[in-house]
Amino acid sequence: MTEVREREHGLTLEQFYDIAAEGRRSEIDAALARFSASERLRDPIAVGIRSIKSVVDGDLPGGMALLQRAVPHSEGRTREYLLDFLIPMFYNTRRLDEAQDALDSIDGSAPELASAFLATQAAIAACRGHDTTSARCALLALEHGREVDNPMIVGRTLHRTAMAAFYREDFEEAQDRALEAARLFERLERHRSAAACYAVLYSISHDWADDVDLARFYARRTTMSGHLAEDAGIENYGVLSQFEVAAESGDARRVESIRGRFLANPMNEQYYNERFSYTVAEVLARGWEGRFEAARVALVALRNAENLTLPERSLCDALLAVVAVATWHVDLARRIARRTINQTAEPSGHETIVDARRRRVARILAAAVAIVIGDAVRGRRALSRFVDPEQRLASILDANGIDEQQTPAGMRGYARFLNAACTAANAVRPTHSLTEAEMEVLQALPAGMTLATIAVSLGKSRKTVERQVGAIYAKLHVANRAQAIQRARDLGLHI
């Protein structure tokens, strides 16, 4: 029956596979035009193409439903080619039991797809935490896949083994396989498939390797491949990735340029659930401009969104703590910073590399806020070697903010946000009648230096410093240095 249909519409299974795997709209429409109106409703291949069209148009549930309808009405090789598209949709949406059941139903009618199905099994096993099984299946898939004549099957096998390695957190292996697949797809001019590989490479370089230059490169490749594939969703995802890198690295020029591209071509939320990354990047940019009220409104709305992970909420909280510093609401900043430090202490079960990075950034920001508002002991303790293994950040953070030039490249946008908040705080921070000279002396007291040493460091005489210390004690209603330091911190003075 399948062979009759192939002769009628002139579309072989291999051609269907090639068209569906790439998902180019023009090719999909041309393939559908080969079928009559009635065939588009009942022919499994036609329904399969309609399914891919739905997915490309951003309707993944609709596309899955069409494939689920087509599979029971097909048999042999046709059924297995359709399953090769349906099963990855199952595991990508974490419907792992359905994915495994469908995989178990394969009878080998299409032996050329064996490597792709082995790679799929590797990905499912990795999603379930069965790393040994996943690695074994991936190895077999690669051995068999390199012998297949169909280059699209080879490419999809490579991509799925990359995803399997990604899920089991073998990121070096994932990077090698994804890069190999991307290069193959580019030689075939299958740009949508190449873009999917570059998206994996972006995540690895951004969230795991923390390599700004490489992340920017793969974000651009994703954008370019999405454009060549005529897929606005993937292209916008690439632009968003560029926006994220520019904001986090503090590149104001690129942020402004890329923001213009968004305004010209708004992100379609049907394609990707990436509103969190976009909003955080916008918040950082607004903070650099001193627009902290706009940043606060955006953060509150984002934090109240449904389905946020704990690291995502923690990052929102940390940024809100910085906003509280900008308006010098010390009690609010202290409360939010402490909550953030507490909830980022340990990962809540298994977390993705994206969440791991967000948790780390949130903890660093919360620790920085604690240091800025005078809770230095808590803040420095929070900068454990887990989040700051070389104690690099601890050495460049103080009550005035952070040294942007010494901050790791992927954190400079957050450093600029914090420093902008500290600058804004200077305009509203209370002095409680202390003069500028007295504030200068007060800020030197926590260091533990003698008055003579303070005098030398400030270029003053000892008698001048003694007189100013007496004035500080009188204005703060305290009797000694320890009380002055504690009273100043309680009042929100900048020390």
C-alpha positions in Angstrom: 0.0 0.0 0.0 2.8 2.4 0.9 4.6 1.7 -2.5 1.4 2.6 -4.4 1.1 5.9 -2.5 4.8 6.6 -3.3 4.2 6.1 -7.0 1.0 8.3 -6.8 2.6 11.3 -5.2 6.2 10.7 -6.3 7.6 11.2 -2.8 9.9 8.5 -1.5 10.5 7.9 2.2 14.0 9.1 1.9 12.8 12.4 0.3 10.2 12.7 3.1 12.9 12.2 5.7 15.1 14.8 4.2 12.3 17.4 3.9 11.0 16.7 7.4 14.4 16.6 9.1 15.3 20.1 7.7 11.9 21.6 8.1 12.2 24.4 5.5 8.8 25.9 4.8 9.2 26.2 1.1 10.1 22.5 0.8 7.3 21.4 3.1 4.7 23.4 1.1 6.0 22.0 -2.2 5.8 18.4 -0.8 2.3 18.9 0.5 1.2 20.2 -2.9 1.9 16.8 -4.3 -1.0 15.4 -2.3 -4.7 15.8 -3.0 -6.9 17.3 -0.4 -8.2 13.9 0.7 -4.7 12.4 0.8 -3.5 15.2 3.1 -6.1 13.9 5.6 -5.4 10.1 5.4 -2.0 9.5 3.8 0.5 8.9 6.7 3.3 10.6 4.8 1.1 13.7 4.1 0.0 13.8 7.7 3.7 13.5 8.7 4.6 16.5 6.6 1.7 18.4 8.1 3.0 17.5 11.5 6.4 19.0 10.8 4.8 22.1 9.3 2.9 22.5 12.6 6.2 22.2 14.6 8.0 24.6 12.4 5.1 27.1 12.8 5.5 26.8 16.6 2.7 24.4 17.4 4.6 21.4 18.9 1.6 19.8 20.6 -0.4 20.0 17.4 2.5 18.5 15.5 2.8 15.6 18.0 -0.9 15.0 17.8 -0.8 14.7 14.0 2.1 12.2 14.1 0.4 10.2 16.8 -2.6 9.9 14.5 -0.5 8.9 11.5 1.6 6.2 13.1 -1.2 3.7 13.8 -2.4 4.0 10.2 1.1 3.2 8.8 3.2 0.1 8.7 6.7 -1.2 7.9 9.3 1.3 6.8 6.7 4.2 6.7 5.8 3.7 10.3 9.4 3.6 11.5 10.3 6.8 9.6 7.4 8.5 11.2 8.4 7.2 14.7 11.9 8.6 14.1 10.3 12.1 14.3 7.7 11.3 17.0 10.0 9.7 19.6 12.4 12.7 19.9 9.4 15.0 20.5 8.3 12.7 23.3 11.7 12.8 25.1 12.3 16.5 24.5 9.0 17.1 26.3 10.0 14.7 29.0 7.3 12.1 28.1 9.9 9.4 28.6 7.6 6.4 29.1 5.8 7.1 25.8 9.1 7.6 24.1 10.4 4.3 25.4 7.2 2.4 24.5 7.3 3.8 21.0 11.0 2.8 20.7 10.3 -0.7 22.0 7.6 -1.2 19.2 10.2 -0.8 16.4 10.7 -4.1 14.5 13.6 -3.2 12.3 11.6 -2.6 9.1 14.0 0.3 8.3 17.5 -1.0 9.1 19.0 2.2 7.8 17.4 4.0 10.8 19.0 1.6 13.4 21.8 4.1 14.4 19.3 6.9 14.8 17.1 4.8 17.1 20.2 3.7 19.1 21.1 7.4 19.5 17.5 8.0 20.6 17.8 5.2 23.2 21.0 6.9 24.4 19.2 10.2 24.9 16.2 8.6 26.7 18.5 6.6 29.0 20.5 9.8 29.8 17.2 11.7 30.6 16.4 8.9 33.1 19.9 9.1 34.7 21.1 5.8 33.3 24.4 7.1 32.2 26.2 3.8 31.6 23.4 2.5 29.3 23.3 5.9 27.5 27.1 5.9 26.9 26.9 2.3 25.6 24.0 3.0 23.2 25.7 6.2 22.0 28.9 4.3 21.1 27.0 1.7 19.2 25.0 4.4 17.4 28.2 6.1 16.3 29.7 2.9 15.1 26.7 2.0 13.0 25.8 5.6 12.0 29.1 6.3 10.2 28.3 3.4 7.8 24.9 4.7 6.7 24.7 6.0 3.1 22.1 8.7 4.0 24.0 11.8 5.3 20.9 13.1 7.0 20.6 10.0 9.1 24.3 10.3 10.0 23.8 13.9 11.0 20.7 13.1 13.1 22.6 10.3 14.8 25.4 12.6 15.7 23.0 15.3 17.0 21.2 12.8 19.2 24.4 11.4 20.6 25.4 15.0 21.4 22.1 15.5 23.2 22.6 12.2 25.1 26.1 13.3 26.2 24.6 16.7 27.2 21.9 15.1 29.3 24.4 12.9 31.1 26.6 16.1 31.6 29.5 14.8 29.5 29.9 18.2 28.0 33.2 17.7 26.2 31.7 14.7 24.3 28.5 16.7 23.6 30.6 19.5 22.2 32.6 17.2 19.9 29.5 15.4 18.5 27.4 18.6 18.1 30.2 20.4 16.3 30.7 17.4 14.0 27.0 17.3 13.2 26.8 21.0 12.6 29.6 20.9 10.1 28.0 17.9 8.3 24.6 19.7 8.1 26.3 22.9 6.8 27.9 20.9 4.0 24.5 19.5 3.1 23.0 23.1 3.4 20.6 21.8 6.0 20.7 25.0 8.0 17.9 24.3 10.4 19.5 21.1 11.6 22.9 23.0 11.9 21.2 25.7 14.0 19.9 23.0 16.4 23.5 21.9 16.9 24.8 25.4 17.4 22.2 26.0 20.0 23.6 23.1 22.0 27.1 24.4 21.5 25.9 27.8 22.7 24.5 26.4 26.0 27.7 24.5 26.6 30.0 27.4 26.0 27.8 29.9 27.9 26.6 27.9 30.9 29.3 25.3 31.4 32.6 26.7 30.0 31.7 30.3 30.8 33.5 31.4 27.6 32.0 34.7 26.4 33.8 34.8 23.1 32.8 31.3 22.1 29.3 31.7 23.4 29.0 34.9 21.2 30.3 33.0 18.2 27.8 30.1 18.5 25.0 32.5 19.2 25.8 34.2 15.9 26.0 30.9 14.1 22.6 29.9 15.5 21.2 33.2 14.2 22.7 32.9 10.8 21.7 29.2 10.4 18.1 30.1 11.5 18.0 32.9 8.9 19.3 30.6 6.1 16.7 28.0 7.1 13.9 30.6 6.9 13.0 29.7 10.5 12.1 32.9 12.4 11.9 31.1 15.7 15.4 29.7 15.6 16.8 33.0 14.2 15.2 34.9 17.1 16.6 32.4 19.6 20.0 33.1 18.2 19.4 36.9 18.5 18.3 36.4 22.1 21.4 34.4 22.8 23.5 37.3 21.5 21.5 39.7 23.6 22.1 37.6 26.7 25.8 37.4 26.1 26.1 41.2 25.4 24.1 42.1 28.6 26.0 39.7 30.9 29.4 40.8 29.6 28.4 44.5 30.0 28.6 45.4 26.3 26.2 48.4 26.1 26.9 49.0 22.4 25.9 45.5 21.4 22.9 45.5 23.8 21.5 48.6 22.1 22.1 47.2 18.6 20.5 43.9 19.3 17.6 45.5 21.2 16.8 47.3 17.9 16.6 43.9 16.1 14.1 42.7 18.7 11.9 45.8 18.2 12.0 45.3 14.5 11.2 41.6 14.8 9.6 40.8 18.2 10.2 37.4 19.7 7.4 35.0 19.1 6.8 33.2 22.4 5.2 30.3 20.5 8.6 29.2 19.4 10.7 29.4 22.6 10.1 29.9 26.3 13.0 32.3 26.7 11.3 35.3 28.2 13.4 34.9 31.4 16.7 35.5 29.7 15.4 38.4 27.7 14.0 40.1 30.8 17.1 39.7 32.8 19.2 41.2 30.0 16.8 44.1 29.8 17.0 44.6 33.6 20.8 44.8 33.5 20.7 47.4 30.7 18.1 49.5 32.5 20.3 49.4 35.6 23.3 50.7 33.7 21.2 53.6 32.7 20.1 54.3 36.3 16.5 53.3 35.6 16.2 51.1 38.7 12.4 51.6 39.2 11.8 50.2 35.7 14.2 47.3 36.6 12.3 46.7 39.8 8.9 46.5 38.0 10.2 44.1 35.4 11.8 41.9 38.1 8.7 41.7 40.2 6.6 40.7 37.2 9.2 38.1 36.2 9.5 36.7 39.7 5.7 36.2 39.9 5.6 34.2 36.7 4.6 30.6 36.9 6.9 27.6 36.5 10.2 29.4 37.5 12.8 27.2 38.9 14.4 28.0 42.3 17.6 29.3 40.7 15.6 31.6 38.4 13.7 33.0 41.4 16.9 33.4 43.3 18.5 35.4 40.5 15.4 37.6 40.5 15.8 38.1 44.2 19.5 38.9 44.0 18.8 41.6 41.3 16.0 43.0 43.5 18.4 43.2 46.4 20.7 45.3 44.2 17.8 47.5 43.3 17.1 48.0 47.0 20.7 49.1 47.4 20.2 51.7 44.6 17.4 53.4 46.7 19.3 52.6 50.0 16.6 50.5 51.5 19.1 48.7 53.6 16.7 46.5 55.6 15.0 45.3 52.4 18.3 44.7 50.7 19.6 42.8 53.7 16.5 40.6 54.0 16.4 39.7 50.3 20.2 39.1 50.2 20.1 36.8 53.2 17.1 34.8 51.7 19.0 34.5 48.4 22.1 33.2 50.1 20.1 30.7 52.0 18.3 29.3 49.0 21.4 29.1 46.8 23.5 27.1 49.3 22.8 23.7 47.8 21.2 22.6 44.5 17.6 21.3 45.0 18.1 17.9 43.4 19.5 17.5 39.9 19.7 20.8 38.1 20.5 21.8 34.5 23.7 23.7 33.7 21.6 26.7 33.0 20.1 26.6 36.5 23.5 25.9 38.0 24.9 29.0 36.5 22.0 31.1 37.5 22.2 29.9 41.1 25.9 30.8 41.2 25.3 34.3 39.8 22.5 34.8 42.3 24.7 33.8 45.2 27.6 36.1 44.1 25.2 39.1 43.7 23.6 38.5 47.1 27.0 38.2 48.7 28.1 41.4 47.0 25.0 43.2 48.4 25.7 42.0 51.9 29.3 43.4 51.6 28.0 46.7 50.3 25.5 47.3 53.1 28.0 46.4 55.8 27.2 42.7 56.4 30.7 41.8 55.2 31.2 38.7 57.2 28.1 37.0 55.9 28.9 38.2 52.4 32.4 36.9 52.3 31.4 33.6 53.9 28.8 33.2 51.1 31.6 33.5 48.5 32.6 29.9 49.1 35.0 28.1 46.9 32.1 26.4 45.2 31.0 29.7 43.6 34.3 31.4 43.7 36.9 28.6 43.5 40.0 30.9 43.2 38.6 33.5 45.6 39.0 36.0 42.8 35.7 37.8 43.5 36.3 38.1 47.2 39.4 40.1 46.6 37.8 42.7 44.3 34.6 43.3 46.3 34.2 46.0 48.9 31.6 48.4 50.3 32.0 50.6 47.2 31.1 47.8 44.8 33.3 45.6 42.6 36.2 46.2 40.2 34.6 45.7 36.8 37.9 45.2 35.0 38.9 42.4 37.3 35.5 40.7 37.1 35.2 37.6 34.9 34.0 38.5 31.4 30.7 36.7 31.8 29.8 38.6 35.0 30.8 42.2 34.0 27.2 43.2 33.1 26.1 42.2 36.7 29.1 44.0 38.1 28.2 47.2 36.2 24.6 46.8 37.5 25.9 46.6 41.1 28.2 49.6 40.7 25.4 51.7 39.1 23.3 50.9 42.2 26.1 51.9 44.5 26.5 55.2 42.6 22.7 55.8 42.8 22.8 55.0 46.5 25.4 57.8 47.1 22.8 60.4 46.2 20.2 59.1 48.8 22.4 57.5 51.5 21.8 59.2 54.9 24.8 60.9 56.7 23.1 61.7 60.0 24.8 65.1 60.1 28.3 63.6 59.6 30.5 65.7 57.5 32.4 64.4 54.5 35.6 64.3 56.4 33.9 62.5 59.3 32.4 59.9 57.0 35.9 59.4 55.6 37.2 58.6 59.1 34.2 56.4 59.9 34.7 54.3 56.8 38.3 53.6 58.0 37.2 52.4 61.5 36.2 48.8 60.5 39.7 48.1 59.2 41.0 47.9 62.7 43.7 50.5 62.2 44.9 52.7 65.1 44.0 56.4 64.9 47.6 57.2 64.1 47.6 54.8 61.2 44.2 56.2 60.0 45.7 59.7 60.2 48.7 58.8 58.0 46.5 56.9 55.5 44.2 60.0 55.1 47.0 62.6 55.2 45.7 64.2 58.4 47.2 64.9 61.8 46.4 62.6 64.7 44.7 65.4 66.6 42.4 66.1 63.7 41.4 62.5 63.5 40.9 62.2 67.3 38.6 65.3 67.1 36.6 63.9 64.2 36.2 60.5 66.0 34.9 62.3 69.0 32.4 64.1 66.8 31.3 60.8 65.2 30.7 59.2 68.6 28.6 62.2 69.7 26.5 62.3 66.6 25.9 58.6 66.6 25.3 58.5 70.4 27.9 55.8 71.0 30.9 55.5 73.4 33.5 53.4 71.4 34.6 52.2 68.0 32.7 48.9 68.1 29.5 50.7 68.9 30.1 53.3 66.2 30.6 50.6 63.6 27.5 48.7 64.6 25.4 51.9 64.9 26.6 53.1 61.5 25.6 49.8 59.9 22.2 49.8 61.7 21.6 53.3 60.3 22.6 52.2 56.8 25.7 54.4 56.7 28.1 53.5 54.0 31.1 51.8 55.8 
